[in-house]
Amino acid sequence: MLDAVGAGFDNFAVLVEGRRVGSAPLIGFAQAGQDGFFDDAGFPAGAGWDDVRLPGLGTETVYALQISGGSMEPAYRAGGRIIAAPGAGVKPVDRVVAKTAQGEVMAKVLARKNTCVIELASLNPDYPSREFKPSQIAWIARILWASQ
């Protein structure tokens, strides 16, 4: 029956529990680095976003990104989707999406953040950590959820 209506078991479970099913804008990492898709605070903006349904979505503003590349394997693989919350606080060890002042968007682990340096680490040991001055990072959003 779920296949007939195009719903997954997660959607069914959410309805049984009385939670609402919402949606979030979805964009690929390749597009995310281009101007016009995010505002200065890292919230979705502009056109060109697809829409993805999410069970249990509350009132927090979130968006979905489709993974490309292998720096966060094995947790996030190419083609998987992550849900990011630009308004959520971040702390070291959080998995995050960051956008540099030059427009590069990346999923990483926040290894260190202070007044002098922001260090972003990969889960895949084949990719080195990257260090930035705080002025080189436009925004950081916490990853709340991932789907493969």
Buried (B, 14 or more C-beta within 10 A) or exposed (E): EEEEEEBEEBBBEBEEEEEEBBEBBBBBBEBBBEEEBBEEEBBBBEEEBEEBBBBBBEEEBBBBBBBBBBBBBEBBBEEBBBBBBBEBEBEEEBBBBBBBEEEBBBBBBBBBBEEEEBBBBBBBEEBEEBBBEEEBBBBBBBBBBBBE
